[in-house]
Amino acid sequence: MKHFLCIGLFSVALIGCKPTVDKEGKLPEISFFYWKSTFNVKDVSGRWLDSIPVNKLYIRFFDVDVDVNHRPVPVAPLTGLPEKLPYSLTPVIFITNETFLKVKEEKELIDLADKLVGKLLQMSQPHKVKEWLIDCDWSPKTRITFFNFCRILNEKARNNHIELMATIRLDQYKNFKSTGVPPVKRGLLMAYNMGALANWETSNSILNEKDASVYLQNPKRYPLPLTLGLPFYQWGVVFRDSTFIGLINGLDIMNLADSVRFKKTGDNTFELAKNTFLQGFYLYEKDKIRIEKVGKNEILSIIHLLKKWKKVNDNKEIVFFHLDERIMDSVNGSFFKHFSQKVSVIK
């Protein structure tokens, strides 16, 4: 999702639970997305990740979009990835839906797959990569083309001893008989961004129990093995003249504490009292901002739904979007280990 405002995924003691384990005697592993254009080693080192512990990172390598000539091109490739990491990594490539509206022919898809394979192999050296994740919110108009691309890329991945994964949105999970299932080895269910973002009356479009229950209350066995993706981030949703105009990534209520510029109108809503710059964006008087945040309390509120989902999806891993300093500053890393135990408890 891209707008003129830029987007771009705990000290509570969870004790008294004796966790059940899977057949191999392991709790669900905790992993993180890393969604920055410049890799910062400080983000992935230290006691915080060790306390969980984290074994794998899903690292965004680059986006793919079409240029003015309708040719697919890499966008904002990752820089600064070190040759050694204390974690295994899964490269992630975000491909816009627009790409598959313009790139349709078999020859074009083969050429795109060849270029992606070459770039992925080059960027991931000397790491021993075992899987790639393709992130694309395909639509009814692009489904056939995207699935054809996945088929081509999956074959090339296998030739390099790599498994191919694809992200699955909640509506695609719930309605897979009509939306189809991509021809890949595994799926990653993105259990977030489930509410009506562009509706001012929405309290939290990222994650809330009411919307989550629509998808997870009566879970279905999906035709692919699934890894569960959960959110842990925040943003400001901006409206002008009652119309949604964009997002400000990472915005917090504390950033709106200046009552001269921001008038508080609700628990998580504000109105601009005057024209102002805010984190690099120019906003106008009467603009409205809704702060949406997913932290430990929001995640814990859907624990019972996740237990239901776990019974029909053989999930051994939970991936949080996304790893940055805000998570590390706001919560003790040991929370995620306790969370894994909490999800595993079956009453």
C-alpha positions, 0 to 999 in steps of 0.5 A: 500500500503506497500513498503520498504519506509513506508507510513502506509488521512487555513486561507482563508475566505470563505465568501459571501455564504449562505449555503443550508442545508439538510432536518434536517437543518444540514450541512455535518459533518466533521470527521477525520481518526486517523491513528497512532499505539500509541494514543496521547491524545494531537492530539485530544484535544484543540481548533483546533478540537472544532472550526470545530467542530468535533464529530467523529473520525475514529480510526485505531485499527489494520491491518490484514495480513497473517503470514508465515503459511498463518494464519490471524494475527493482525498487529500493534494494537493501544495502549494508547486509553483512556477510555474517549474521547470527540468524538464518535469513529468508529474503522477501521480495514485494511485487506490486499488483501493477506489475502483473497487470503489465507483465503478462506473457509467458516469455515476460514472466520467465524473464522476470523470474530469471532476473529475480533469481539472479539478483536474489542469489547475488544479494544473499551470498554468502548466506545459506538461504533455504527459502524465498518469500514473495509478497504480492496482494494479487487481485482477481485481474492478476491472479492467473498471471501471478500464479503462472509467475509463481509456478515458473519461479518455484521451479527455478527455486527448486533448481537452486534447492530453495523453497518458495513461499508466498504471503496470503491475505486474510480474505484469500485465506478465508475464501481460497476456493474462489481466490485460488491458492498460489503454486508454492511450497508454503504460505505466510498468513498475514493476520493484520490490516483487517479493518476498514482503514479508510473509515474514520469510525474504525478504531484500529484497522491493523488488528482488533478482536472483532475483525479477527474473529471474522477470519479466525473464529472458525478457521479452515484447513488451508491447502498449503502449510501456513506460517502465521504473521502477526503485527507489532507496529503503529501508524497515524491514519490521516484524513482531510475533509473526511477522506483518507489521504495517507499514513505516517509510519511509526506515529505515536500519541506522544508525537501529538502532545503539543496542544497548540497544534493538535487537539485531542478529540478521542482516546486515539484521535486528534484534529489539527489546530493549525497548519504544521509539519509532522515527521516530514509531512505538511498537514493542514488545519482541520486535518484529522489523525487516528493513531493505530497501535498494536502492542502486547495488549492487542496481541494478547486479546486474540490469544483464544482465536490463535489457539483455534487457528493453531488446531487446524493449521500445523504452524510451528512458527510465528513471524512479527512485522516488524523489527525496529527500535520501537519494539525493543524500547517498548517491550522486554524481548522475553514477552515473545517467548512467553507469548509462544508458550501462551499460544501453545496452551490448549484448554 
